[in-house]
């Protein structure tokens, strides 16, 4: 019975480690996407902003 419990605990520990890695990966992806979104939003704002400077006139 102890062997079975150890086996279950080992599998649970591996599962927890994998889930922790998955979480860290997803958090990094979220941060990357948020940065990309901010850059794209800035580009959109610049592209759609009313002209406030005259172009060489």
C-alpha positions as CSV (number, residue, x, y, z in Angstrom):
1,X,0.0,0.0,0.0
2,X,2.9,2.4,0.8
3,X,4.3,1.7,-2.7
4,X,0.9,2.6,-4.2
5,X,0.8,5.8,-2.2
6,X,4.3,6.8,-3.2
7,X,3.5,6.1,-6.8
8,X,0.4,8.3,-6.6
9,X,2.4,11.1,-4.9
10,X,5.1,10.9,-7.5
11,X,2.5,11.2,-10.3
12,X,0.8,14.1,-8.5
13,X,4.1,15.9,-8.0
14,X,4.9,15.5,-11.7
15,X,1.4,16.8,-12.7
16,X,1.8,19.8,-10.4
17,X,5.2,20.5,-11.9
18,X,3.8,20.3,-15.4
19,X,0.9,22.6,-14.5
20,X,3.3,25.1,-12.9
21,X,5.3,25.1,-16.1
22,X,2.2,25.5,-18.2
23,X,1.1,28.4,-16.0
24,X,4.4,30.2,-16.3
25,X,4.4,29.7,-20.1
26,X,0.9,31.1,-20.4
27,X,1.8,34.1,-18.2
28,X,4.8,34.8,-20.4
29,X,2.6,34.6,-23.5
30,X,0.0,36.9,-22.0
31,X,2.7,39.5,-21.2
32,X,4.1,39.2,-24.7
33,X,0.6,39.6,-26.3
34,X,-0.2,42.6,-24.0
35,X,3.0,44.3,-25.2
36,X,2.2,43.5,-28.8
37,X,-1.3,44.8,-28.3
38,X,0.0,48.0,-26.8
39,X,2.3,48.5,-29.8
40,X,-0.4,47.8,-32.3
41,X,-2.8,50.2,-30.4
42,X,-0.2,52.9,-30.6
43,X,0.3,52.3,-34.3
44,X,-3.5,52.4,-34.8
45,X,-3.8,55.6,-32.8
46,X,-1.0,57.3,-34.8
47,X,-2.5,56.1,-38.1
48,X,-6.0,57.4,-37.3
49,X,-5.1,60.5,-35.4
50,X,-6.2,63.8,-37.0
51,X,-3.3,65.6,-38.6
52,X,-1.9,68.1,-36.1
53,X,1.3,68.9,-38.1
54,X,1.4,70.2,-41.5
55,X,3.4,68.2,-44.0
56,X,6.1,70.5,-45.2
57,X,3.8,73.3,-46.1
